[in-house]
Amino acid sequence: MDMAQFKAVKVKLGIPGLSIMDRYLFIEILLPFFFGMGIFTSLGVAIGTLFDLVRRVTESGLLITVALKILVLKMPGFIVLAFPMAMLLAALMAYSRLSSDSELIAMRSLGISIYRLVIPAILFSLLVTGLAFIVNDWIAPAATHEAAVTLEKAVSKERPSFAEQRNIIYPEYRIIQQEDGKETTVLSRLFYAENFNGEEMEELTILDRSQEDVNQIVTSQSATWNVAQNTWDFFNGTIYIIAPDGSYRNIVRFQHQQLKLPRAPLDLANRRQNFTEMSIAQTKEYLEVMKLSGNKERVRKVEVRIQEKYALPFVCLVFGLVGAAMGVRPQNTSRATSFGICVGLIFSYYLLSFVTSSLGIWGILTPFLAAWAPNILGLTAGGLLLVQSNYLR
C-alpha cells in the first residue's frame, strides 16, 4: 500500500476531513471491538445470569421459555458493561498490531503525529459513549426490571432476601391554577410508614388533600397491598375527616378498611431500590423522596449512584484513549498479550471505582468525585502515556 495516499486521498463518507487513513484505522478498531463485545457480554451473561437460570430450570422447574426470556431481558445490562471493556481491547489490539507491523512507523515517517493517529480511536470511543448512554438509561433499566418481575412471577414461592426499611415517605403533588392564571405545585397526598418488613407497612399516617372540599388523615397500625383488588388493606386504624375551615367533620375507627391509594410507596420501599432498574430520571425522583425521609446515608448513596449513571458511559472514552496510547508505543505485542493487559487494566479501574464509590457513600468524597475520579485519573494517565509515546521512536 502506498503510504503517501494517506495525505492526499479523501474518502467521501459525509464527514469533513475524514481521510482514507481514518477509515483504515476505524476498520482496524471496529473488528476487535465486535470481538470484545461478544466475548465480554458472553462472559458477563454466563457468570451473572446463565448459571443461575440453568440451576433454576433443573432444580426449581423454571420453564425453559421463561428462562430464555429472562436471559434476553438481562442482556442489555451486560452489554452496557461490555462497551468500555470492548473499547479498551479494540484500541489496544488495533494500535498494537499496527505498531508490531511497523505501519505506525511508516505513517509517522510521513509526518503524521501520534496525536493525529489516535483521533479515530477517540472519535470511535465518543460514538460508543453515546450508544452506551442510550442503552444504560433507556433500555437496560426497563429490561432488567422486567426480567426481575418475570422471574418473581415464575418462581413465586421463592422470595428474594429483604432488608427491613424504615421511614418510607412518598409525597404526591398536583398542579393548580391560581387566580392570576399562574400554575403552582401543591402537595396532594403524603404517605408515611414507620417501618416496612417486606410484607406489610407498619405505623402508617396518610395525609390526603386530593379532594377539593375535604381533607382526611388516616392512621393505621399496618397495611398490605391487595394484588387481586389493586388496593391497600389497612388494619386497626382511624380516619379523621377535616373540613376546609380546619374542624373535624367525622372520625371513623376501623378494624379493616380498603383505600384506593397508589402502589408507588410499595415500589419505593421494595423493588425500586435496585438502581440497575431505574433510569436517571427515576433515580432523581427517588432522591427527592429520600431527602424527605431524612436518611442522610441513603441520600448520599443515591446521589453517588446518579453520578455513576452519568460517568459509566464515559469509561468508553477513557479506555479508548488509554488503549490507543498504550498501543502506539513501539512494541511487538500479540493478541493474547493485549487481552491480558486489557483484563489487568479493567480489574484495576473497577477496583478503583469501587473504592471511590464507597468513599462517596461514607461522605469522605463528594458524589461527583466519587463517580468521576476514576475517569479523571484515567484520562490523565492516558494523556501522559500519549505525550510520552510521542517522544518514543
C-alpha positions in Angstrom: 0.0 0.0 0.0 1.4 3.4 -1.0 1.5 5.3 2.3 1.6 8.6 0.5 -2.1 8.4 -0.2 -2.8 8.9 3.4 -2.1 12.6 2.9 -3.6 13.1 -0.5 -6.8 11.0 -0.8 -10.1 11.9 0.8 -13.0 9.5 1.2 -16.5 10.9 0.7 -18.2 9.5 3.8 -20.1 12.6 4.7 -17.7 13.6 7.5 -15.5 16.6 6.6 -11.7 15.9 6.9 -12.1 12.1 7.1 -9.2 10.6 5.1 -8.5 7.1 3.9 -6.2 6.7 6.9 -9.1 7.5 9.3 -11.3 4.9 7.5 -8.4 2.4 7.7 -8.0 2.9 11.4 -11.7 2.8 12.0 -11.9 -0.6 10.4 -8.9 -1.8 12.4 -10.7 -0.7 15.6 -14.1 -2.0 14.6 -13.3 -5.6 14.1 -11.7 -6.2 17.5 -14.4 -4.1 19.1 -17.1 -6.5 17.9 -14.9 -9.4 19.1 -14.6 -7.7 22.5 -18.4 -7.0 22.7 -19.1 -10.7 22.0 -16.6 -12.1 24.5 -17.2 -9.7 27.4 -21.0 -9.9 27.0 -20.9 -13.7 26.9 -18.7 -13.8 30.0 -21.0 -11.4 31.9 -24.1 -13.3 30.9 -22.6 -16.7 31.8 -21.3 -15.6 35.2 -24.1 -13.3 36.2 -27.2 -15.0 34.9 -26.9 -18.2 32.8 -25.6 -20.5 35.6 -28.3 -19.3 38.0 -31.0 -19.8 35.3 -29.7 -23.3 34.5 -29.9 -24.2 38.2 -33.5 -22.9 38.4 -34.5 -24.9 35.3 -33.0 -28.1 36.6 -33.9 -27.7 40.3 -36.9 -25.4 40.6 -38.7 -26.4 37.4 -38.4 -23.0 35.7 -39.7 -23.2 32.2 -37.0 -23.0 29.5 -39.1 -20.4 27.6 -39.3 -18.2 30.7 -35.5 -18.7 31.3 -34.7 -17.7 27.7 -36.9 -14.6 28.1 -35.2 -13.6 31.3 -31.8 -14.2 29.6 -32.7 -11.9 26.7 -34.0 -9.2 29.1 -30.9 -9.2 31.1 -28.7 -8.9 28.1 -28.7 -5.0 27.8 -27.4 -4.7 31.4 -24.3 -6.8 30.5 -23.9 -5.1 27.1 -23.6 -1.7 28.9 -20.7 -3.2 31.0 -19.1 -4.7 27.9 -19.0 -1.4 25.9 -16.0 0.1 27.8 -14.1 -3.2 28.0 -14.6 -3.9 24.3 -13.4 -0.3 23.6 -10.2 -0.8 25.5 -9.5 -4.2 23.9 -10.2 -2.8 20.4 -7.9 0.2 20.7 -5.1 -1.8 22.3 -5.3 -4.6 19.8 -5.7 -2.3 16.7 -2.8 0.0 17.5 -0.6 -2.8 18.9 -0.9 -4.6 15.6 -0.1 -1.5 13.6 2.9 -0.9 15.8 4.1 -4.5 15.5 3.8 -4.5 11.7 5.7 -1.1 11.6 2.7 0.6 10.0 2.7 3.3 12.6 6.4 3.9 11.9 5.6 4.3 8.2 2.8 6.8 9.0 5.0 8.8 11.3 7.7 8.9 8.6 5.2 10.8 6.5 5.0 13.5 9.2 1.8 12.3 10.9 1.9 12.8 14.6 0.9 10.4 17.3 -1.9 12.8 18.3 -3.3 12.7 14.8 -3.2 8.9 14.7 -5.3 8.4 17.9 -8.1 10.8 16.7 -10.0 7.9 15.0 -9.9 6.0 18.3 -11.2 9.0 20.3 -14.0 9.6 17.8 -14.9 6.0 17.8 -15.0 5.9 21.6 -17.2 9.0 21.6 -19.7 7.2 19.4 -19.6 4.2 21.7 -20.0 6.5 24.7 -23.3 7.9 23.2 -24.5 4.4 22.4 -23.7 3.2 25.9 -25.6 6.1 27.5 -28.7 5.4 25.5 -28.6 1.7 26.4 -27.7 2.4 30.0 -30.5 4.9 30.6 -33.3 3.9 28.2 -33.1 0.2 27.6 -31.2 -1.6 30.3 -33.2 -0.4 33.4 -36.6 -1.3 31.9 -35.4 -4.6 30.6 -33.7 -5.5 33.9 -36.8 -4.6 35.9 -39.0 -6.7 33.6 -36.6 -9.7 34.0 -36.8 -9.5 37.8 -40.6 -9.3 37.7 -40.8 -12.2 35.3 -38.5 -14.3 37.5 -40.5 -13.5 40.6 -43.8 -14.4 39.0 -42.3 -17.7 37.6 -40.9 -18.8 41.0 -43.4 -17.1 43.3 -42.6 -19.4 46.2 -39.1 -18.0 46.3 -38.9 -14.6 47.8 -35.7 -12.5 47.5 -33.8 -11.6 50.6 -35.1 -8.3 52.0 -33.5 -5.8 54.3 -36.0 -4.1 56.6 -36.7 -0.5 55.6 -37.7 2.4 57.9 -39.3 5.8 57.4 -40.9 5.3 54.0 -42.1 8.7 52.8 -43.9 9.2 49.5 -45.4 12.6 48.5 -47.7 13.2 45.6 -48.2 16.6 44.0 -50.7 18.2 41.7 -50.7 21.4 39.7 -53.4 24.0 40.4 -54.1 27.3 38.6 -54.2 30.4 40.7 -56.5 33.4 40.2 -53.8 35.3 38.3 -53.6 32.4 35.8 -50.2 31.1 37.0 -49.7 27.4 37.8 -48.3 26.2 41.1 -47.5 22.8 42.5 -49.1 21.8 45.8 -49.0 18.7 48.0 -51.8 16.3 47.1 -51.1 13.3 49.3 -48.4 12.3 51.8 -47.8 8.7 52.6 -45.7 7.8 55.6 -44.9 4.4 57.1 -42.6 4.0 60.1 -41.4 0.5 59.0 -41.7 -2.0 56.2 -40.7 -5.6 56.9 -41.0 -6.9 53.4 -44.6 -8.0 53.7 -46.5 -5.1 55.3 -46.2 -1.4 56.2 -46.4 -0.6 59.9 -47.4 2.5 61.8 -48.8 4.5 58.9 -50.0 8.0 58.6 -51.6 9.3 55.3 -52.5 12.9 54.7 -54.9 13.1 51.9 -55.6 16.5 50.2 -56.6 15.2 46.8 -60.2 16.3 47.1 -61.2 20.0 46.8 -63.6 20.4 49.7 -62.4 17.8 52.3 -59.1 16.6 53.7 -58.6 13.4 55.6 -55.9 11.9 57.8 -55.6 8.1 58.0 -53.7 6.4 60.8 -53.2 2.7 60.9 -51.2 0.0 62.7 -50.5 -1.9 59.5 -51.3 -2.1 55.8 -50.7 -4.5 53.0 -51.1 -4.3 49.2 -54.0 -6.3 47.9 -52.8 -7.6 44.5 -56.2 -9.1 43.5 -58.2 -5.9 44.0 -55.4 -3.4 43.4 -56.0 -1.5 46.7 -54.4 -1.1 50.1 -55.8 -3.1 53.0 -55.5 -1.0 56.2 -55.9 -2.6 59.7 -56.7 -1.2 63.1 -56.8 2.5 62.4 -58.7 5.7 62.4 -59.9 8.1 59.6 -60.2 11.8 60.5 -62.3 13.8 58.1 -61.4 17.5 58.2 -63.5 20.4 56.9 -62.0 23.3 54.9 -62.1 25.5 58.0 -59.9 23.0 59.9 -62.7 21.5 62.1 -63.4 17.8 62.4 -66.3 16.6 60.3 -66.2 13.0 61.3 -64.0 10.3 63.0 -64.2 6.7 61.8 -62.4 3.9 63.6 -62.0 0.6 61.7 -60.5 -2.9 62.0 -60.2 -3.3 58.3 -60.5 -0.7 55.6 -59.7 -0.8 51.9 -58.5 2.5 50.4 -57.7 3.3 46.7 -54.2 4.7 47.1 -51.3 4.3 44.6 -49.0 1.3 44.8 -46.0 3.6 44.5 -45.0 3.6 48.2 -44.6 -0.2 48.0 -42.4 0.1 44.8 -40.4 2.7 46.6 -39.8 0.5 49.7 -39.3 -2.7 47.7 -38.2 -3.2 44.1 -37.4 0.3 43.0 -34.4 0.5 45.4 -32.5 -1.6 42.9 -30.6 1.1 41.0 -30.0 -1.1 37.9 -33.7 -1.0 37.3 -34.0 2.8 37.4 -33.3 5.4 34.7 -31.6 8.7 35.7 -35.0 10.4 35.8 -36.4 7.7 38.1 -33.3 7.8 40.3 -33.7 11.6 40.7 -37.3 11.2 41.7 -36.2 8.6 44.2 -33.6 11.0 45.5 -36.3 13.7 46.2 -38.3 11.2 48.2 -35.2 10.1 50.2 -34.4 13.7 51.1 -37.8 13.9 52.7 -37.0 10.8 54.8 -34.0 12.4 56.5 -31.8 9.4 55.9 -28.6 11.2 55.0 -26.6 8.0 54.3 -29.2 6.8 51.9 -29.4 10.2 50.2 -25.6 10.2 49.7 -25.8 6.7 48.2 -28.5 7.8 45.7 -26.5 10.9 44.8 -23.4 8.7 44.1 -25.5 6.3 42.0 -26.9 9.2 39.9 -23.4 10.5 39.2 -22.2 6.9 38.4 -25.0 6.6 35.8 -23.6 9.7 34.1 -20.0 8.6 34.5 -20.3 4.9 33.3 -20.7 5.6 29.6 -17.6 7.9 29.6 -15.5 5.0 30.7 -15.6 4.1 27.0 -13.7 7.4 26.2 -11.2 6.7 29.0 -10.5 3.2 27.8 -10.3 4.3 24.2 -7.7 6.9 25.0 -5.7 4.6 27.3 -5.8 1.7 24.9 -4.7 3.8 21.9 -1.9 5.5 24.0 -0.5 2.1 25.0 -1.0 0.6 21.6 1.0 3.3 19.7 4.1 2.6 21.8 6.9 0.7 19.9 6.3 -2.9 20.8 5.7 -6.4 19.5 2.6 -7.4 21.3 0.5 -10.5 20.5 -3.3 -10.6 20.7 -3.0 -12.8 23.8 -0.8 -10.2 25.5 -3.2 -7.5 24.6 -6.1 -9.4 26.1 -4.1 -10.0 29.3 -3.2 -6.3 29.6 -6.8 -5.4 28.9 -8.0 -7.7 31.7 -5.5 -6.2 34.1 -6.5 -2.6 33.3 -10.2 -3.4 33.6 -9.7 -5.0 37.0 -7.6 -2.1 38.3 -10.1 0.5 37.0 -13.2 -1.1 38.5 -11.4 -1.8 41.8 -10.6 2.0 42.0 -14.2 2.7 41.1 -15.4 0.5 43.9 -13.1 2.3 46.4 -14.1 5.8 45.3 -17.8 4.9 45.3 -17.5 3.6 48.9 -15.7 6.8 49.9 -18.6 8.8 48.4 -21.2 6.8 50.3 -19.3 7.3 53.5 -19.2 11.0 52.9 -15.4 11.3 52.5 -15.7 12.3 48.8 -18.4 14.3 47.2 -20.8 12.3 45.0 -19.3 13.9 41.9 -15.7 13.0 42.8 -16.8 9.5 43.9 -18.2 8.7 40.5 -15.9 10.8 38.2 -12.5 10.4 40.0 -11.6 7.1 38.1 -12.5 8.8 34.8 -10.4 11.8 35.6 -7.4 9.8 36.7 -7.8 7.5 33.6 -7.9 10.4 31.2 -4.9 12.0 32.9 -3.0 8.7 32.7 -4.0 8.2 29.0 -2.9 11.8 28.2 0.5 11.3 29.9 1.1 8.0 28.1 0.2 9.6 24.8 2.6 12.5 25.4 5.3 10.0 26.4 4.7 7.9 23.3 5.0 10.9 21.1 8.7 11.1 22.0 9.4 7.3 21.5 10.5 6.0 18.2 
